[in-house]
Amino acid sequence: MATAIKEEVDGFVAKISDKKDGQAALEGLGAIASKGSVAEPFLVAALGAILEATGDKSKNVKDAAVATAKAIIEMMSPFSVQACMPAFLASLSVKAKPPQ
């Protein structure tokens, strides 16, 4: 089961930067977040790409990325915050792409 979830998450993460499938991929990741702690390690690893999508030009993609990030953060264990810190710090850096 975990292998299937990992493959599903990896497939969605690969599609985030796609113009057509970006919103659907982010919504799919949000749906996976509802599976709970089984999907948590894979979604925490994908959080960097999701946070990067919050700066997308498309409002639909941006809103889907924000909703997905909130869903992941609400379901994750407090102990996984340390694993998320590199993604949080990277999104705060000066070189990060500003939202448009």
N, CA and C atoms as an extended XYZ file, in Angstrom:
300
Properties=species:S:1:pos:R:3:atomname:S:1:resname:S:1:resid:I:1 pbc="F F F"
N         0.814       -1.184        0.000 N   MET     1
C         0.000        0.000        0.000 CA  MET     1
C         0.867        1.261        0.000 C   MET     1
N         1.921        1.263        0.801 N   ALA     2
C         2.788        2.435        0.877 CA  ALA     2
C         3.502        2.674       -0.451 C   ALA     2
N         3.861        1.602       -1.129 N   THR     3
C         4.528        1.745       -2.420 CA  THR     3
C         3.600        2.382       -3.440 C   THR     3
N         2.337        1.992       -3.418 N   ALA     4
C         1.360        2.561       -4.350 CA  ALA     4
C         1.147        4.047       -4.072 C   ALA     4
N         1.092        4.412       -2.797 N   ILE     5
C         0.915        5.826       -2.444 CA  ILE     5
C         2.138        6.633       -2.873 C   ILE     5
N         3.330        6.069       -2.653 N   LYS     6
C         4.557        6.773       -3.045 CA  LYS     6
C         4.580        7.009       -4.546 C   LYS     6
N         4.226        5.993       -5.325 N   GLU     7
C         4.207        6.145       -6.782 CA  GLU     7
C         3.169        7.174       -7.216 C   GLU     7
N         2.027        7.178       -6.541 N   GLU     8
C         0.978        8.132       -6.860 CA  GLU     8
C         1.441        9.561       -6.551 C   GLU     8
N         2.056        9.752       -5.394 N   VAL     9
C         2.565       11.073       -5.011 CA  VAL     9
C         3.647       11.524       -5.989 C   VAL     9
N         4.569       10.637       -6.325 N   ASP    10
C         5.637       10.985       -7.258 CA  ASP    10
C         5.078       11.366       -8.627 C   ASP    10
N         4.045       10.669       -9.071 N   GLY    11
C         3.406       10.995      -10.342 CA  GLY    11
C         2.773       12.375      -10.326 C   GLY    11
N         2.094       12.699       -9.223 N   PHE    12
C         1.476       14.014       -9.107 CA  PHE    12
C         2.520       15.123       -9.009 C   PHE    12
N         3.592       14.880       -8.266 N   VAL    13
C         4.641       15.888       -8.114 CA  VAL    13
C         5.290       16.185       -9.464 C   VAL    13
N         5.453       15.174      -10.301 N   ALA    14
C         6.036       15.373      -11.623 CA  ALA    14
C         5.144       16.244      -12.504 C   ALA    14
N         3.846       16.245      -12.235 N   LYS    15
C         2.905       17.000      -13.061 CA  LYS    15
C         2.622       18.407      -12.534 C   LYS    15
N         3.146       18.769      -11.385 N   ILE    16
C         2.839       20.082      -10.797 CA  ILE    16
C         3.268       21.220      -11.717 C   ILE    16
N         4.412       21.103      -12.347 N   SER    17
C         4.912       22.189      -13.197 CA  SER    17
C         4.267       22.217      -14.576 C   SER    17
N         3.456       21.232      -14.891 N   ASP    18
C         2.774       21.182      -16.185 CA  ASP    18
C         1.643       22.211      -16.215 C   ASP    18
N         1.544       22.953      -17.300 N   LYS    19
C         0.527       24.008      -17.403 CA  LYS    19
C        -0.889       23.441      -17.336 C   LYS    19
N        -1.135       22.321      -18.032 N   LYS    20
C        -2.488       21.760      -18.090 CA  LYS    20
C        -2.851       20.972      -16.833 C   LYS    20
N        -1.913       20.163      -16.356 N   ASP    21
C        -2.214       19.215      -15.284 CA  ASP    21
C        -1.795       19.681      -13.899 C   ASP    21
N        -1.254       20.881      -13.772 N   GLY    22
C        -0.755       21.353      -12.479 CA  GLY    22
C        -1.827       21.421      -11.411 C   GLY    22
N        -2.958       22.011      -11.749 N   GLN    23
C        -4.046       22.138      -10.770 CA  GLN    23
C        -4.594       20.774      -10.380 C   GLN    23
N        -4.791       19.909      -11.353 N   ALA    24
C        -5.314       18.567      -11.064 CA  ALA    24
C        -4.339       17.765      -10.208 C   ALA    24
N        -3.042       17.936      -10.473 N   ALA    25
C        -2.039       17.223       -9.680 CA  ALA    25
C        -2.064       17.694       -8.229 C   ALA    25
N        -2.186       18.996       -8.027 N   LEU    26
C        -2.239       19.524       -6.663 CA  LEU    26
C        -3.506       19.083       -5.947 C   LEU    26
N        -4.612       19.051       -6.655 N   GLU    27
C        -5.857       18.565       -6.051 CA  GLU    27
C        -5.753       17.078       -5.717 C   GLU    27
N        -5.057       16.326       -6.559 N   GLY    28
C        -4.826       14.909       -6.268 CA  GLY    28
C        -3.984       14.715       -5.022 C   GLY    28
N        -2.968       15.551       -4.867 N   LEU    29
C        -2.142       15.481       -3.654 CA  LEU    29
C        -2.955       15.840       -2.417 C   LEU    29
N        -3.868       16.797       -2.562 N   GLY    30
C        -4.748       17.142       -1.447 CA  GLY    30
C        -5.654       15.988       -1.062 C   GLY    30
N        -6.111       15.244       -2.074 N   ALA    31
C        -6.948       14.077       -1.795 CA  ALA    31
C        -6.145       12.976       -1.103 C   ALA    31
N        -4.899       12.834       -1.477 N   ILE    32
C        -4.044       11.828       -0.827 CA  ILE    32
C        -3.822       12.198        0.634 C   ILE    32
N        -3.791       13.488        0.943 N   ALA    33
C        -3.593       13.930        2.325 CA  ALA    33
C        -4.707       13.430        3.234 C   ALA    33
N        -5.877       13.176        2.672 N   SER    34
C        -6.983       12.676        3.491 CA  SER    34
C        -6.773       11.221        3.923 C   SER    34
N        -5.781       10.542        3.357 N   LYS    35
C        -5.493        9.157        3.754 CA  LYS    35
C        -4.783        9.089        5.099 C   LYS    35
N        -4.304       10.224        5.572 N   GLY    36
C        -3.731       10.288        6.911 CA  GLY    36
C        -2.269        9.916        6.994 C   GLY    36
N        -1.917        9.288        8.096 N   SER    37
C        -0.514        9.051        8.420 CA  SER    37
C         0.178        8.079        7.467 C   SER    37
N        -0.584        7.303        6.718 N   VAL    38
C         0.025        6.381        5.758 CA  VAL    38
C         0.732        7.164        4.658 C   VAL    38
N         0.160        8.283        4.259 N   ALA    39
C         0.718        9.086        3.170 CA  ALA    39
C         1.645       10.187        3.658 C   ALA    39
N         1.709       10.393        4.952 N   GLU    40
C         2.455       11.525        5.506 CA  GLU    40
C         3.916       11.603        5.070 C   GLU    40
N         4.699       10.530        5.132 N   PRO    41
C         6.121       10.667        4.760 CA  PRO    41
C         6.321       11.106        3.313 C   PRO    41
N         5.455       10.664        2.440 N   PHE    42
C         5.600       10.992        1.023 CA  PHE    42
C         5.140       12.416        0.737 C   PHE    42
N         4.105       12.856        1.424 N   LEU    43
C         3.612       14.217        1.228 CA  LEU    43
C         4.543       15.250        1.842 C   LEU    43
N         5.151       14.920        2.967 N   VAL    44
C         6.116       15.830        3.584 CA  VAL    44
C         7.315       16.007        2.652 C   VAL    44
N         7.723       14.940        1.990 N   ALA    45
C         8.834       15.036        1.044 CA  ALA    45
C         8.463       15.880       -0.170 C   ALA    45
N         7.190       15.912       -0.529 N   ALA    46
C         6.726       16.678       -1.693 CA  ALA    46
C         6.364       18.113       -1.348 C   ALA    46
N         6.435       18.477       -0.086 N   LEU    47
C         5.975       19.797        0.350 CA  LEU    47
C         6.750       20.934       -0.315 C   LEU    47
N         8.023       20.746       -0.594 N   GLY    48
C         8.817       21.782       -1.237 CA  GLY    48
C         8.270       22.156       -2.613 C   GLY    48
N         7.934       21.160       -3.407 N   ALA    49
C         7.372       21.412       -4.736 CA  ALA    49
C         6.003       22.061       -4.641 C   ALA    49
N         5.240       21.678       -3.618 N   ILE    50
C         3.903       22.256       -3.434 CA  ILE    50
C         4.021       23.720       -3.030 C   ILE    50
N         4.937       24.026       -2.119 N   LEU    51
C         5.137       25.420       -1.709 CA  LEU    51
C         5.658       26.276       -2.864 C   LEU    51
N         6.464       25.684       -3.719 N   GLU    52
C         6.956       26.407       -4.887 CA  GLU    52
C         5.805       26.749       -5.839 C   GLU    52
N         4.814       25.885       -5.904 N   ALA    53
C         3.664       26.118       -6.787 CA  ALA    53
C         2.764       27.244       -6.279 C   ALA    53
N         2.919       27.645       -5.029 N   THR    54
C         2.110       28.761       -4.528 CA  THR    54
C         2.501       30.081       -5.185 C   THR    54
N         3.633       30.129       -5.843 N   GLY    55
C         4.070       31.317       -6.557 CA  GLY    55
C         3.754       31.274       -8.042 C   GLY    55
N         2.924       30.339       -8.464 N   ASP    56
C         2.579       30.197       -9.875 CA  ASP    56
C         1.770       31.400      -10.365 C   ASP    56
N         1.863       31.685      -11.657 N   LYS    57
C         1.125       32.813      -12.238 CA  LYS    57
C        -0.371       32.547      -12.281 C   LYS    57
N        -0.744       31.286      -12.485 N   SER    58
C        -2.158       30.929      -12.586 CA  SER    58
C        -2.807       30.952      -11.207 C   SER    58
N        -3.895       31.676      -11.087 N   LYS    59
C        -4.596       31.773       -9.800 CA  LYS    59
C        -5.157       30.425       -9.373 C   LYS    59
N        -5.634       29.627      -10.327 N   ASN    60
C        -6.192       28.315       -9.993 CA  ASN    60
C        -5.121       27.396       -9.419 C   ASN    60
N        -3.942       27.400      -10.021 N   VAL    61
C        -2.838       26.567       -9.529 CA  VAL    61
C        -2.394       27.058       -8.161 C   VAL    61
N        -2.295       28.373       -8.013 N   LYS    62
C        -1.876       28.963       -6.737 CA  LYS    62
C        -2.846       28.585       -5.618 C   LYS    62
N        -4.151       28.697       -5.886 N   ASP    63
C        -5.153       28.358       -4.876 CA  ASP    63
C        -5.130       26.872       -4.538 C   ASP    63
N        -4.937       26.031       -5.553 N   ALA    64
C        -4.856       24.592       -5.306 CA  ALA    64
C        -3.620       24.248       -4.491 C   ALA    64
N        -2.503       24.945       -4.748 N   ALA    65
C        -1.272       24.695       -3.983 CA  ALA    65
C        -1.437       25.104       -2.524 C   ALA    65
N        -2.088       26.234       -2.296 N   VAL    66
C        -2.315       26.693       -0.922 CA  VAL    66
C        -3.229       25.709       -0.187 C   VAL    66
N        -4.286       25.267       -0.843 N   ALA    67
C        -5.213       24.319       -0.217 CA  ALA    67
C        -4.526       22.989        0.075 C   ALA    67
N        -3.681       22.534       -0.833 N   THR    68
C        -2.964       21.270       -0.629 CA  THR    68
C        -1.965       21.394        0.511 C   THR    68
N        -1.226       22.502        0.558 N   ALA    69
C        -0.259       22.704        1.644 CA  ALA    69
C        -0.966       22.748        2.993 C   ALA    69
N        -2.110       23.425        3.049 N   LYS    70
C        -2.874       23.461        4.303 CA  LYS    70
C        -3.349       22.076        4.701 C   LYS    70
N        -3.816       21.294        3.738 N   ALA    71
C        -4.294       19.939        4.040 CA  ALA    71
C        -3.167       19.073        4.582 C   ALA    71
N        -1.984       19.197        4.002 N   ILE    72
C        -0.843       18.401        4.464 CA  ILE    72
C        -0.426       18.830        5.859 C   ILE    72
N        -0.338       20.126        6.092 N   ILE    73
C         0.114       20.628        7.394 CA  ILE    73
C        -0.890       20.290        8.487 C   ILE    73
N        -2.177       20.334        8.168 N   GLU    74
C        -3.193       19.994        9.170 CA  GLU    74
C        -3.170       18.519        9.539 C   GLU    74
N        -2.797       17.639        8.601 N   MET    75
C        -2.835       16.211        8.904 CA  MET    75
C        -1.518       15.663        9.431 C   MET    75
N        -0.433       16.397        9.263 N   MET    76
C         0.859       15.834        9.640 CA  MET    76
C         1.092       15.875       11.151 C   MET    76
N         1.916       14.967       11.574 N   SER    77
C         2.281       14.846       12.976 CA  SER    77
C         3.177       16.014       13.378 C   SER    77
N         3.075       16.467       14.619 N   PRO    78
C         3.975       17.536       15.076 CA  PRO    78
C         5.454       17.130       15.004 C   PRO    78
N         5.716       15.844       15.004 N   PHE    79
C         7.092       15.369       14.958 CA  PHE    79
C         7.700       15.483       13.557 C   PHE    79
N         6.879       15.698       12.534 N   SER    80
C         7.400       15.801       11.175 CA  SER    80
C         7.735       17.234       10.776 C   SER    80
N         7.537       18.179       11.692 N   VAL    81
C         7.856       19.577       11.393 CA  VAL    81
C         9.344       19.726       11.085 C   VAL    81
N        10.173       18.988       11.783 N   GLN    82
C        11.607       19.069       11.548 CA  GLN    82
C        11.946       18.643       10.117 C   GLN    82
N        11.244       17.667        9.584 N   ALA    83
C        11.483       17.232        8.209 CA  ALA    83
C        11.019       18.277        7.198 C   ALA    83
N        10.082       19.136        7.593 N   CYS    84
C         9.556       20.173        6.696 CA  CYS    84
C        10.386       21.449        6.717 C   CYS    84
N        11.219       21.617        7.694 N   MET    85
C        11.959       22.869        7.849 CA  MET    85
C        12.785       23.257        6.620 C   MET    85
N        13.491       22.330        5.961 N   PRO    86
C        14.226       22.754        4.757 CA  PRO    86
C        13.308       23.342        3.677 C   PRO    86
N        12.119       22.780        3.510 N   ALA    87
C        11.175       23.309        2.518 CA  ALA    87
C        10.676       24.684        2.941 C   ALA    87
N        10.393       24.856        4.232 N   PHE    88
C         9.930       26.158        4.714 CA  PHE    88
C        11.010       27.212        4.532 C   PHE    88
N        12.241       26.886        4.906 N   LEU    89
C        13.335       27.850        4.812 CA  LEU    89
C        13.665       28.185        3.357 C   LEU    89
N        13.580       27.208        2.480 N   ALA    90
C        13.847       27.466        1.065 CA  ALA    90
C        12.803       28.401        0.470 C   ALA    90
N        11.562       28.270        0.920 N   SER    91
C        10.514       29.132        0.375 CA  SER    91
C        10.596       30.549        0.946 C   SER    91
N        11.320       30.732        2.045 N   LEU    92
C        11.492       32.049        2.633 CA  LEU    92
C        12.746       32.776        2.150 C   LEU    92
N        13.605       32.066        1.430 N   SER    93
C        14.878       32.673        1.033 CA  SER    93
C        14.662       33.840        0.077 C   SER    93
N        15.641       34.687        0.008 N   VAL    94
C        15.573       35.890       -0.816 CA  VAL    94
C        15.512       35.522       -2.297 C   VAL    94
N        16.137       34.416       -2.668 N   LYS    95
C        16.184       34.021       -4.068 CA  LYS    95
C        14.910       33.320       -4.514 C   LYS    95
N        13.999       33.082       -3.615 N   ALA    96
C        12.745       32.426       -3.986 CA  ALA    96
C        11.956       33.329       -4.923 C   ALA    96
N        11.241       32.713       -5.827 N   LYS    97
C        10.452       33.454       -6.800 CA  LYS    97
C         9.301       34.158       -6.100 C   LYS    97
N         9.193       35.475       -6.226 N   PRO    98
C         8.096       36.179       -5.536 CA  PRO    98
C         6.750       35.875       -6.185 C   PRO    98
N         5.694       35.845       -5.403 N   PRO    99
C         4.367       35.607       -5.990 CA  PRO    99
C         3.971       36.767       -6.889 C   PRO    99
N         3.275       36.427       -7.963 N   GLN   100
C         2.915       37.466       -8.930 CA  GLN   100
C         1.431       37.695       -8.962 C   GLN   100
